[in-house]
Amino acid sequence: MRRLLTACAVTGCLLAGLPAIGLAESLPGLTIFSGVEGKNQLPFRLDFGGNTNGWDRYRLRIPAKKMKYAVSRLVITYPRHFRGDFDPKKMEVTVRDKKVALSEVKFDKENRVIELYLQEPIAAGSKTEVVLSNVKNPAFGGMFYFNCAIESPGDVLARHIGTWIISIN
């Protein structure tokens, strides 16, 4: 009887944990000890699960409340230990689920910077998403901090608005 109860308890725990595992790959959950305040963490989604050495699509979201200014350029930096690869021809920006025209995409692999120049500035208060398709995830997993900065028309320097904490398994 004791073995039966133990087996049922273990099975129940495993089944209850499966939905949580699936959700962990789609949006950031609770992040403890990240070094980034909760108000500075940005939401994201990895369309194909964030598996090591696999192909993926990153949906890096910027909530409307973070877009306090009009935006003419988005700057994304990522850490040196991220050994994945990006396809600059497969980068786009959407505002309220509509694709925005880009005038230029600069991908500086050596300095780990992606710059997206917009043909027309995005209005302040717009829900925005950066879509990076055809991404090759790194061969070794880990937690990677992707920082986002925006530049408004007439600005000289970009302003940091938040960080996407991306976990590759």
DRENPA-3360 file (N, C-alpha, C; in nm, 2 decimals, always signed):
BEGIN
1 = MRRLLTAC = +0.08/-0.12/+0.00/+0.00/+0.00/+0.00/+0.09/+0.13/+0.00 ~ +0.19/+0.12/+0.08/+0.28/+0.24/+0.09/+0.35/+0.27/-0.05 ~ +0.39/+0.16/-0.12/+0.45/+0.18/-0.25/+0.35/+0.24/-0.35 ~ +0.22/+0.20/-0.34/+0.12/+0.25/-0.43/+0.10/+0.40/-0.41 ~ +0.09/+0.44/-0.28/+0.08/+0.58/-0.24/+0.20/+0.67/-0.29 ~ +0.32/+0.61/-0.27/+0.44/+0.68/-0.32/+0.44/+0.70/-0.47 ~ +0.40/+0.59/-0.54/+0.40/+0.60/-0.69/+0.29/+0.70/-0.73 ~ +0.18/+0.71/-0.67/+0.07/+0.80/-0.70/+0.12/+0.95/-0.68;
9 = AVTGCLLA = +0.19/+0.97/-0.56/+0.24/+1.10/-0.53/+0.34/+1.15/-0.63 ~ +0.43/+1.06/-0.67/+0.54/+1.10/-0.76/+0.47/+1.13/-0.90 ~ +0.38/+1.04/-0.94/+0.32/+1.07/-1.07/+0.24/+1.20/-1.07 ~ +0.17/+1.23/-0.96/+0.09/+1.35/-0.95/+0.18/+1.47/-0.96 ~ +0.30/+1.47/-0.89/+0.39/+1.58/-0.90/+0.45/+1.60/-1.04 ~ +0.48/+1.49/-1.11/+0.53/+1.50/-1.24/+0.43/+1.56/-1.34 ~ +0.31/+1.51/-1.33/+0.20/+1.56/-1.42/+0.17/+1.71/-1.39 ~ +0.17/+1.75/-1.26/+0.14/+1.89/-1.23/+0.25/+1.98/-1.27;
17 = GLPAIGLA = +0.38/+1.93/-1.28/+0.49/+2.01/-1.32/+0.50/+2.03/-1.47 ~ +0.44/+1.95/-1.55/+0.45/+1.96/-1.70/+0.40/+2.09/-1.75 ~ +0.28/+2.14/-1.71/+0.24/+2.27/-1.77/+0.33/+2.39/-1.73 ~ +0.39/+2.38/-1.61/+0.48/+2.49/-1.57/+0.61/+2.49/-1.65 ~ +0.65/+2.37/-1.69/+0.77/+2.36/-1.78/+0.74/+2.42/-1.91 ~ +0.62/+2.39/-1.97/+0.59/+2.45/-2.10/+0.57/+2.60/-2.09 ~ +0.52/+2.65/-1.99/+0.50/+2.80/-1.97/+0.64/+2.87/-1.96 ~ +0.73/+2.80/-1.90/+0.86/+2.87/-1.87/+0.93/+2.90/-2.00;
25 = ESLPGLTI = +0.90/+2.84/-2.11/+0.97/+2.87/-2.23/+0.91/+2.98/-2.31 ~ +0.79/+3.02/-2.27/+0.72/+3.12/-2.36/+0.73/+3.26/-2.31 ~ +0.72/+3.28/-2.18/+0.74/+3.42/-2.13/+0.82/+3.41/-2.00 ~ +0.88/+3.52/-1.97/+0.96/+3.52/-1.84/+0.87/+3.50/-1.72 ~ +0.91/+3.41/-1.64/+0.83/+3.39/-1.52/+0.89/+3.47/-1.40 ~ +0.89/+3.41/-1.29/+0.94/+3.48/-1.17/+1.09/+3.46/-1.18 ~ +1.17/+3.57/-1.18/+1.31/+3.57/-1.18/+1.36/+3.62/-1.05 ~ +1.44/+3.54/-0.98/+1.49/+3.57/-0.85/+1.64/+3.59/-0.86;
33 = FSGVEGKN = +1.69/+3.69/-0.80/+1.84/+3.72/-0.79/+1.90/+3.74/-0.93 ~ +1.83/+3.81/-1.02/+1.87/+3.84/-1.15/+1.96/+3.96/-1.15 ~ +1.95/+4.05/-1.06/+2.03/+4.17/-1.06/+1.95/+4.28/-1.13 ~ +1.84/+4.25/-1.19/+1.76/+4.35/-1.27/+1.63/+4.36/-1.19 ~ +1.60/+4.49/-1.16/+1.47/+4.51/-1.09/+1.35/+4.47/-1.17 ~ +1.25/+4.42/-1.11/+1.13/+4.37/-1.18/+1.07/+4.48/-1.28 ~ +1.08/+4.60/-1.24/+1.02/+4.71/-1.33/+1.10/+4.73/-1.45 ~ +1.23/+4.68/-1.45/+1.32/+4.70/-1.57/+1.32/+4.57/-1.65;
41 = QLPFRLDF = +1.25/+4.47/-1.62/+1.25/+4.34/-1.70/+1.14/+4.35/-1.80 ~ +1.18/+4.32/-1.92/+1.09/+4.32/-2.04/+1.04/+4.18/-2.07 ~ +0.91/+4.17/-2.12/+0.86/+4.04/-2.16/+0.91/+4.00/-2.30 ~ +0.91/+3.87/-2.32/+0.95/+3.81/-2.45/+0.89/+3.68/-2.46 ~ +0.90/+3.62/-2.58/+0.86/+3.48/-2.61/+0.96/+3.42/-2.71 ~ +0.99/+3.30/-2.69/+1.07/+3.22/-2.78/+0.98/+3.12/-2.85 ~ +0.96/+3.14/-2.98/+0.85/+3.06/-3.05/+0.88/+2.91/-3.05 ~ +1.01/+2.87/-3.05/+1.04/+2.73/-3.07/+1.11/+2.67/-2.95;
49 = GGNTNGWD = +1.08/+2.72/-2.83/+1.12/+2.66/-2.71/+1.26/+2.70/-2.65 ~ +1.34/+2.77/-2.72/+1.47/+2.81/-2.66/+1.57/+2.69/-2.63 ~ +1.57/+2.60/-2.72/+1.66/+2.48/-2.70/+1.80/+2.51/-2.75 ~ +1.90/+2.46/-2.68/+2.04/+2.48/-2.72/+2.06/+2.43/-2.86 ~ +2.14/+2.50/-2.94/+2.18/+2.47/-3.07/+2.07/+2.45/-3.17 ~ +1.95/+2.50/-3.14/+1.84/+2.50/-3.23/+1.81/+2.63/-3.29 ~ +1.72/+2.63/-3.39/+1.67/+2.75/-3.45/+1.55/+2.80/-3.38 ~ +1.54/+2.94/-3.37/+1.43/+2.99/-3.29/+1.39/+3.13/-3.35;
57 = RYRLRIPA = +1.28/+3.18/-3.30/+1.23/+3.32/-3.33/+1.21/+3.38/-3.19 ~ +1.28/+3.50/-3.17/+1.26/+3.57/-3.05/+1.16/+3.68/-3.07 ~ +1.07/+3.69/-2.98/+0.97/+3.80/-2.98/+1.00/+3.89/-2.86 ~ +1.07/+4.00/-2.88/+1.12/+4.08/-2.77/+1.02/+4.20/-2.76 ~ +0.94/+4.20/-2.66/+0.83/+4.29/-2.64/+0.87/+4.41/-2.56 ~ +0.81/+4.53/-2.59/+0.83/+4.65/-2.52/+0.69/+4.70/-2.49 ~ +0.65/+4.70/-2.36/+0.51/+4.74/-2.33/+0.50/+4.89/-2.36 ~ +0.37/+4.93/-2.38/+0.34/+5.07/-2.42/+0.39/+5.17/-2.31;
65 = KKMKYAVS = +0.38/+5.13/-2.18/+0.42/+5.22/-2.07/+0.57/+5.25/-2.07 ~ +0.65/+5.16/-2.13/+0.79/+5.18/-2.14/+0.83/+5.28/-2.26 ~ +0.74/+5.29/-2.35/+0.76/+5.38/-2.47/+0.71/+5.52/-2.44 ~ +0.79/+5.59/-2.35/+0.75/+5.72/-2.31/+0.78/+5.83/-2.41 ~ +0.86/+5.80/-2.51/+0.90/+5.89/-2.61/+0.88/+5.83/-2.75 ~ +0.88/+5.91/-2.85/+0.87/+5.86/-2.99/+1.01/+5.80/-3.01 ~ +1.01/+5.69/-3.10/+1.13/+5.62/-3.12/+1.17/+5.62/-3.27 ~ +1.30/+5.65/-3.29/+1.34/+5.65/-3.43/+1.45/+5.53/-3.45;
73 = RLVITYPR = +1.50/+5.48/-3.34/+1.60/+5.38/-3.34/+1.59/+5.29/-3.22 ~ +1.60/+5.16/-3.24/+1.61/+5.06/-3.13/+1.75/+5.00/-3.13 ~ +1.81/+4.99/-3.01/+1.94/+4.94/-2.99/+1.93/+4.82/-2.90 ~ +1.97/+4.70/-2.94/+1.97/+4.58/-2.86/+2.12/+4.54/-2.84 ~ +2.16/+4.52/-2.72/+2.29/+4.47/-2.69/+2.27/+4.33/-2.62 ~ +2.37/+4.24/-2.64/+2.36/+4.11/-2.58/+2.50/+4.07/-2.53 ~ +2.51/+3.98/-2.43/+2.64/+3.95/-2.37/+2.74/+3.87/-2.45 ~ +2.86/+3.89/-2.42/+2.97/+3.82/-2.49/+2.96/+3.67/-2.48;
81 = HFRGDFDP = +2.90/+3.61/-2.38/+2.89/+3.47/-2.37/+2.78/+3.41/-2.44 ~ +2.70/+3.49/-2.51/+2.59/+3.44/-2.60/+2.66/+3.41/-2.73 ~ +2.67/+3.28/-2.76/+2.74/+3.23/-2.88/+2.64/+3.19/-2.99 ~ +2.52/+3.25/-2.99/+2.43/+3.22/-3.10/+2.45/+3.31/-3.22 ~ +2.36/+3.31/-3.31/+2.38/+3.39/-3.43/+2.24/+3.45/-3.48 ~ +2.25/+3.56/-3.54/+2.13/+3.63/-3.58/+2.13/+3.65/-3.73 ~ +2.02/+3.66/-3.80/+2.01/+3.68/-3.94/+1.95/+3.82/-3.96 ~ +2.04/+3.92/-3.99/+1.99/+4.06/-4.01/+1.88/+4.08/-4.11;
89 = KKMEVTVR = +1.87/+3.99/-4.21/+1.76/+4.00/-4.31/+1.63/+3.95/-4.25 ~ +1.63/+3.89/-4.13/+1.51/+3.84/-4.08/+1.47/+3.91/-3.95 ~ +1.49/+4.04/-3.94/+1.46/+4.12/-3.82/+1.35/+4.22/-3.86 ~ +1.25/+4.23/-3.77/+1.15/+4.33/-3.80/+1.09/+4.39/-3.67 ~ +1.02/+4.50/-3.68/+0.96/+4.56/-3.57/+0.81/+4.57/-3.60 ~ +0.73/+4.54/-3.50/+0.58/+4.55/-3.52/+0.53/+4.65/-3.41 ~ +0.43/+4.73/-3.44/+0.37/+4.81/-3.35/+0.22/+4.78/-3.35 ~ +0.16/+4.75/-3.24/+0.02/+4.70/-3.23/-0.01/+4.60/-3.33;
97 = DKKVALSE = +0.09/+4.50/-3.34/+0.07/+4.39/-3.43/+0.08/+4.42/-3.58 ~ +0.13/+4.54/-3.62/+0.15/+4.58/-3.76/+0.29/+4.60/-3.79 ~ +0.34/+4.55/-3.90/+0.48/+4.56/-3.93/+0.52/+4.70/-3.96 ~ +0.63/+4.75/-3.91/+0.68/+4.89/-3.93/+0.80/+4.88/-4.03 ~ +0.81/+4.97/-4.12/+0.91/+4.98/-4.22/+1.05/+5.02/-4.15 ~ +1.15/+4.95/-4.19/+1.28/+4.98/-4.13/+1.36/+5.04/-4.25 ~ +1.44/+5.15/-4.21/+1.53/+5.21/-4.31/+1.66/+5.14/-4.32 ~ +1.70/+5.08/-4.20/+1.83/+5.01/-4.20/+1.84/+4.92/-4.08;
105 = VKFDKENR = +1.91/+4.81/-4.10/+1.94/+4.72/-3.99/+2.09/+4.70/-3.98 ~ +2.15/+4.73/-3.86/+2.29/+4.71/-3.85/+2.31/+4.60/-3.74 ~ +2.39/+4.50/-3.78/+2.42/+4.39/-3.69/+2.57/+4.39/-3.68 ~ +2.62/+4.43/-3.56/+2.76/+4.43/-3.53/+2.79/+4.31/-3.44 ~ +2.83/+4.20/-3.50/+2.85/+4.08/-3.43/+2.97/+4.09/-3.33 ~ +3.07/+4.16/-3.37/+3.19/+4.17/-3.29/+3.16/+4.25/-3.16 ~ +3.08/+4.35/-3.17/+3.05/+4.43/-3.05/+2.91/+4.39/-2.99 ~ +2.85/+4.29/-3.05/+2.72/+4.24/-3.00/+2.61/+4.34/-2.99;
113 = VIELYLQE = +2.59/+4.41/-3.10/+2.49/+4.52/-3.10/+2.40/+4.50/-3.23 ~ +2.27/+4.51/-3.21/+2.17/+4.51/-3.32/+2.11/+4.65/-3.31 ~ +2.11/+4.72/-3.43/+2.05/+4.85/-3.44/+1.94/+4.85/-3.54 ~ +1.82/+4.89/-3.51/+1.71/+4.89/-3.60/+1.66/+5.04/-3.62 ~ +1.69/+5.09/-3.74/+1.65/+5.23/-3.77/+1.51/+5.22/-3.84 ~ +1.42/+5.31/-3.79/+1.28/+5.31/-3.84/+1.27/+5.42/-3.95 ~ +1.19/+5.39/-4.05/+1.16/+5.49/-4.15/+1.08/+5.61/-4.10 ~ +0.98/+5.57/-4.02/+0.90/+5.67/-3.95/+0.91/+5.64/-3.80;
121 = PIAAGSKT = +0.92/+5.75/-3.72/+0.93/+5.72/-3.57/+0.80/+5.65/-3.52 ~ +0.82/+5.57/-3.42/+0.71/+5.50/-3.35/+0.65/+5.60/-3.25 ~ +0.52/+5.62/-3.24/+0.46/+5.72/-3.15/+0.48/+5.67/-3.01 ~ +0.50/+5.77/-2.92/+0.51/+5.74/-2.78/+0.39/+5.66/-2.73 ~ +0.40/+5.57/-2.64/+0.29/+5.49/-2.58/+0.25/+5.38/-2.67 ~ +0.33/+5.34/-2.77/+0.29/+5.23/-2.86/+0.35/+5.09/-2.81 ~ +0.26/+4.99/-2.81/+0.30/+4.86/-2.77/+0.39/+4.81/-2.89 ~ +0.51/+4.77/-2.87/+0.61/+4.74/-2.97/+0.67/+4.60/-2.95;
129 = EVVLSNVK = +0.70/+4.54/-3.06/+0.77/+4.41/-3.05/+0.88/+4.40/-3.16 ~ +1.00/+4.35/-3.11/+1.11/+4.33/-3.21/+1.11/+4.18/-3.23 ~ +1.10/+4.14/-3.36/+1.09/+4.00/-3.40/+1.23/+3.96/-3.47 ~ +1.30/+3.87/-3.40/+1.43/+3.83/-3.46/+1.40/+3.68/-3.50 ~ +1.39/+3.66/-3.63/+1.36/+3.53/-3.69/+1.49/+3.47/-3.73 ~ +1.49/+3.34/-3.75/+1.61/+3.26/-3.80/+1.73/+3.28/-3.71 ~ +1.70/+3.27/-3.57/+1.81/+3.28/-3.47/+1.86/+3.14/-3.44 ~ +1.99/+3.13/-3.44/+2.06/+3.01/-3.40/+2.10/+3.02/-3.26;
137 = NPAFGGMF = +2.03/+2.94/-3.17/+2.06/+2.95/-3.03/+2.20/+2.90/-3.00 ~ +2.26/+2.94/-2.89/+2.40/+2.89/-2.86/+2.40/+2.74/-2.83 ~ +2.51/+2.68/-2.85/+2.53/+2.54/-2.82/+2.52/+2.50/-2.67 ~ +2.56/+2.60/-2.59/+2.55/+2.58/-2.45/+2.44/+2.67/-2.39 ~ +2.36/+2.62/-2.30/+2.25/+2.70/-2.25/+2.30/+2.80/-2.14 ~ +2.21/+2.88/-2.09/+2.24/+2.97/-1.99/+2.14/+3.08/-1.99 ~ +2.16/+3.18/-1.90/+2.08/+3.30/-1.89/+2.15/+3.42/-1.96 ~ +2.08/+3.48/-2.05/+2.14/+3.59/-2.12/+2.06/+3.72/-2.11;
145 = YFNCAIES = +2.13/+3.83/-2.08/+2.06/+3.96/-2.06/+2.08/+4.04/-2.19 ~ +1.96/+4.06/-2.26/+1.95/+4.14/-2.38/+1.90/+4.28/-2.33 ~ +1.98/+4.38/-2.35/+1.94/+4.52/-2.31/+1.88/+4.59/-2.43 ~ +1.78/+4.67/-2.40/+1.71/+4.75/-2.50/+1.73/+4.90/-2.47 ~ +1.77/+4.98/-2.57/+1.77/+5.12/-2.56/+1.70/+5.18/-2.68 ~ +1.64/+5.30/-2.66/+1.57/+5.36/-2.76/+1.63/+5.50/-2.79 ~ +1.62/+5.55/-2.91/+1.66/+5.68/-2.94/+1.54/+5.75/-3.01 ~ +1.52/+5.87/-2.96/+1.41/+5.95/-3.01/+1.46/+6.05/-3.12;
153 = PGDVLARH = +1.38/+6.10/-3.21/+1.42/+6.19/-3.31/+1.49/+6.31/-3.24 ~ +1.61/+6.35/-3.29/+1.68/+6.46/-3.23/+1.77/+6.42/-3.12 ~ +1.76/+6.30/-3.06/+1.85/+6.26/-2.95/+1.99/+6.23/-3.01 ~ +2.09/+6.24/-2.92/+2.22/+6.21/-2.95/+2.26/+6.07/-2.89 ~ +2.21/+6.04/-2.78/+2.23/+5.91/-2.71/+2.10/+5.84/-2.69 ~ +2.11/+5.71/-2.70/+2.00/+5.62/-2.67/+1.97/+5.60/-2.52 ~ +1.85/+5.59/-2.48/+1.81/+5.57/-2.34/+1.78/+5.42/-2.31 ~ +1.83/+5.37/-2.21/+1.81/+5.23/-2.17/+1.66/+5.22/-2.11;
161 = IGTWIISI = +1.58/+5.13/-2.16/+1.45/+5.12/-2.11/+1.42/+4.98/-2.05 ~ +1.51/+4.88/-2.06/+1.48/+4.76/-1.99/+1.57/+4.65/-2.05 ~ +1.55/+4.53/-1.98/+1.63/+4.41/-2.01/+1.54/+4.29/-2.03 ~ +1.57/+4.21/-2.14/+1.50/+4.08/-2.15/+1.60/+3.98/-2.10 ~ +1.55/+3.90/-2.00/+1.64/+3.80/-1.94/+1.60/+3.66/-2.01 ~ +1.68/+3.62/-2.10/+1.64/+3.51/-2.19/+1.72/+3.38/-2.14 ~ +1.65/+3.28/-2.12/+1.71/+3.15/-2.08/+1.70/+3.05/-2.19 ~ +1.82/+3.00/-2.22/+1.83/+2.89/-2.33/+1.86/+2.76/-2.25;
169 = N = +1.78/+2.66/-2.28/+1.80/+2.53/-2.20/+1.88/+2.44/-2.28;
% end
